Amino acid sequence: MMGRYHSHEMSPNQCGSTLVQTIDAPISLVWSLIRRFDNPQVYKRFIRSCSILDGNGGVGSLREVKLVSGLPAKTSRERLDVLDDDSHVMIFSIVGGDHRLINYRSTTTVHVIEEEKHDHNEIGKTVVIESYLVDVPMGSSKEDTCLFADTIIRCNLRSLARITEKMASVQNGESSRT
């Protein structure tokens, strides 16, 4: 999976990175949040709101996200390029907005590490891999551009882990009491 989706050919004016987050929650739960192109703010804390401009939330859909204050941008327009529920792959591109992330393309894959069932409860560990490729803006360095993108993605992945682990513990706690 790593080579298939997370190997990117970079031109001299581009940079990219790959970040990995292990989550103590079943893949079905983790994927259910990631795959919602129309609702990224459920775990992406830098997004204030999202509206679908074109499409139904599936491949080819265009969304506009409004970002929280304090970031060096207010909006981003993004297109869903790939959504594969069987392989747990989502790829989107930033196609506009008032920011410096030009030709940004993000690939997220979700993988099972361990999966067990106890008393009809799905218990598991999941790994989320997110990689990206982006042009380095004029006046910036590859290091600064990657540091900015890595920081945002790392925060998003940690937030995803906190939310899904809490949801999984609530689900497992409720199921074990019934």
N, C-alpha and C positions, 0 to 999 in steps of 0.2 A: 504493500500500500504506500509506503513511504516514497519509493522511487516513482511509482506511477503518478501520484498526485502532487508530491511535494518537491520534485526536482524541477527547477526553473532555469531556463537559459537567460542570463542577464547580459544586457548591453553595458558598455562602459559607463553610461550615465544613470544606471539603475542600481538599486540595492534591494535586499530582501533578507528574510530571516524565517526560521521555523521555531515555534514555541510549542511546548508539550505540557499538558495538565492531566494528572491522574485524579480521578473522581471516585469516591466511594458511593456509587449509585449505579443502578442498572442502565445499560445502554439505551433501552427504550425510553426511559425518563429523560436522560441527557439529550438524546436526539429530538425528543418532542419539543424542547425549548429551542435548540439550535435551528431546526428546520423552519421555524416560523419567521419567514422573511418579512411578514407584515407586522411583527411584534418584537423587534430586536431589543427594545428597551426593557423587556422582562428580565434580562440579565446584563445588558450593556449599559452601565451606569452613566456613561457620558452622553447618552441619547435621551432627550427630553420627550420627544414624540416622533411618530412615524406615520406617514400616509402613503398609500399606494396611489401613484399617479397614473399608471397604465398596467393593465393585466389583473389577474386574480390572486396574486401572491405566489404563482407558480413560475416556471422557467420563462424568461423574457420579461417578467414584471419589472416595473420601475418604481422605486420608492424614493421619497424625500424624507430624510431624517433631520429633525431640528436638534441641535446639540445644546448641552447645558452651557450656561455662561461661564466664562473663565477660560474656555478653549479658544485657540486662535482661529475660530471659524464659527459660523452660525448654522449653516446647512450643508448637507451632502446629498447628492443624487446618486443612487446606486441601482445597478441592474443585476437581477438574478440570472446567472449564466448556466448553472448546473444545480439540480436538486435530485439526488438519487437516494430514495428511501431504502432501497435494498442494500446498497453499499455504504450508506451513511456518509454521503459526500455532498457538500454545498460549496459552490464557487460563486462569488459575486465580484463585480467590478464597479469602481467609482467612476461615474461618467460626467460629473459636474458638481458644482458647489463653490462656496467661497473659501476654499482652503488651498493648501499647497500640495496635496496628495494627487499628483497627476499620474494617470495610467496605473492606478492602484488596482491590484487583483488579489483577492484573498481566497485561499482554499482551506476548507475545514473538513477533516475526516474524523470519524468517531469509531473506536474499536473496543471490543470486549477484551478485558484482561482475565477476569474470572467471572463465572456465572454459576449460581447455585439457586436451588429452590428449596425453601424450608417452609413447610406448612402452607403451601400455595403462595408464599411471598417470594417475589423475585429479588434476589440479593446479588450484587455484583460490583465489580470494579470496572471502570471505563477509562480509556485514555482518549483525550481530545488532542488532535494535532492541528495547529493552524499555521499556515505559511502564507507569505505574501511577497509580492514584487511591486516596486514603485519607482518612478523616476525621481532622481535627486534634483530638487529645485535649484535654480540659479541662486548663488550666494549661500548655499548650504553644503554641508559635507555628507558623504555616505554615512559616517558614524552618527551625526546628529539626526539625520532622517530616520535611520534604523532605530536609534534610541527612542525617538518620539513614538514611532509606530509600535515598537516592542512594548513600551510602557503602557500604551492604551490596550493592546491585546492582552498583555499579562493581567491587567486589572480586570478586563472582561472575563478571562478564563478563571480567575480566582473567584469572581462574583458568581459565575456559572457553577463552580464547584460548591460554594457555600449554599446557594439556593437549591441545587438538586440534592445535595447531601441532606439538607434539612427536610426537603420534601420526601426523600426516601425514608428517613428515620420516622417521620410522621406516619407515612403509609405502612411501614413495617410495624410500628407501635400499635396502630389502629387494628391492623390485620391480626396481630397476635392476641389482641384482647377479645376478638369476636369468636 
